Amino acid sequence: MGTVGSSPSPSPARETGPIATSALVALRVAWHSVRVPALAVLVILEPFVSIILSALTVLGIFSALFNRFLLHLPHFPFWTMLGVSVGCATILMLYYGIIRILSNR
């Protein structure tokens, strides 16, 4: 019949009034009115940003390696050059992450 642990406890009903519902709808409309134009701009600029940042990454790594191992320049900032190149790749990954967040995928 009625064992102590067998009956589930009643969950409290979540009541949302018309003001709370209106506020949620207003927040959703505000979020979409910011999200959609920002996403459109980011998607339109994506080919240019990806080409520029990818080129800076590859050229920076190649020039750092070239200057370090072939030219043997004494005061060449090798680690700074590699850091900037890795930073460009990181910025590109963050750019794609922001696009993904804004697109709700």
N, C-alpha and C positions, 0 to 999 in steps of 0.2 A: 504494500500500500504506500504509505508515505514515509520513505526513509529520509534521513536527515540531509544527505548530500545529493539526492537524486533530482530534486526539483530546481529548475533554473531560477535564479533571482530575477524579478521583473526589472527590466531596464527602464530608466526614466525616459519619458517621452520628450523628444526635443521639439519644443514649440518655437516656431518662428512667426513673429507677427508681421503685419504688412510693412512696418517701418524697416525691420531687419531684412525682409525680402527685397524691398526697394533699394536699400543700401547695397545689398549684394549685387543686384542688377546694375546699379550705378557704378560700382567698382569694376564689374566685368566689362561694361561698356567703355569706361575710362582706360582700362588695361588694353583692350583691343584697339582703341583709338590711338594709343601710343605704340603698341606692338606692331601693327600692320605697316604703318609708314616707315618705321625704323627697319623692319625686315625688308621692305621693298628697296630701301636705299642700300642696305648691306648686300643684298643679292645682286643689285645692279652693279655695284662696285667690286664684287667678288673676283671677276676675271682680272681686273687691273691690280688689285691688291695681291692676289695670289702670284701673278707673274712677277711683280716687283719684289715681293718678299722672298719668293723662291730664288730669283736671280741674285739678290743680295746675299742670300745664304750660301748658295753654291759658289759664287764668285769670291765671297769673303773667305771661305774655307780653302779654295784653290790658291788664292793669292797669299794667304798665310802660309800654306804648305810650300808654295813656290819660293817665297822670300826666306823661309826658315831653312829649307834643305838644299836649295839650288843656288841662291844668291849669297847666303850667309851674311846678311846685313847685321851689324853688331847691335844696333839700337832699334830694331824692328819690334813693334809691340805684338808679338805672336799671340799671347794669351788674350790680350784685349781684342784682337781681330777675331779669334775663335769665339770669344764670348759674345761679341756683337753678332756674329753669324748664327750662333745658337739662339740668341735673343730674337733674331728675325724669324727663325723657325718657330719659336715659342709664341710669338705674336700671331703668326699665321694660324697656329693651332687654337689659340684663344679666339681668333676671329671666326673660325669654323664652329667653335663651341657656342659662341654667342648667336650665330645664325641658327644652330640647332635648337637652342633654348627658345628663341623667339618663334621658331616655326612649329613648336609643339610636337616634335617627333620623338 
